[in-house]
Amino acid sequence: MISSVLPLLADVVANPGLTGSFTLGMAGAGAGIGIGLVAGRAAEAVGRNPGAFGRVLTIAIIGMALAESVAIYALILAFQGR
């Protein structure tokens, strides 16, 4: 797996025009995965203990905001040089 990714990373480093797009794409994918995991676990927690809905919702919203902030930070870094 890693051996197939390394040539792609070498192309990104060699071509500075793709660097921002690659950074933003990877951060967006990571944020999407993180938000999906938080939402799924929150749904499981509420399904097991419906009385804890308010506390679980609060923690889930904070977790989703932290995951989304990574994508926003990557957006700032991706377009910093333009």
N, C-alpha and C positions, 0 to 999 in steps of 0.2 A: 504494500500500500504506500509506504513512505517513498519507495523508489520511483513510483509513478508520479508522485506529487513534486519531487525535487526538480525535475526539468521545468515544470510549470512555474515554480517559484523563481528559478533562474531567469526565465523569460520576463517575469514581472519585474525583477530587480534590474534587468538589462534595459527595459523599456520604461522610463519614468512616467510616461503618460498613462500607463495602466495601474500604477501604484495606488492612486487614490480610489479607483474603482474597485480594485481587489480588496483593499482595506475595508472599504464601505460594505462590500458584499459579504465578506467574512464576518464582520461585526453584526450586520443585519441577520445573517443566518444564525449566529450565536445568540442574539437577542430573541429571535423567534423560537429557538429551541428552549431557551431559558423561560420565556413566558409560558410556553406550552407545558413545560414541566411543573411550573408553579401552579398554573390553573388546574392541571390534572390532579396534583396532590391535594390542592384545596378542595376540589370536588370529592375526592376520596375521604378527606377528613370530615367534611360536613355530612357525607353519607353515613359515616360511622357514628358521629356524634352531632346530631342536628342542633343541640342546645348551644354548641360552641360556634354557631354561624358568624356572629359579630366579630369575635376575636380572630377566627380564621380568615374572614374577609379582610380585616385590617392588615394582618400579616401578609396575606396574598397580594394586596394592592402595593404594599411597600416593596415586596420582592419583585413584582412586575415593574415597578418604577425603577428599581436598581438595575434590572436587566435592560430596560429601555434606555437608561442613561448611558450605558456602554455604546449603544448604537449612535446616540446623539454625539457623544465624545468622538467616535470614529468619523462621523460626518464633519465635525469641526476639523479634525486632523486631515481628512481626505482633501478638503478644499482650502487648507491653510496656505498652500503655495501658489494658488491661482489668483 
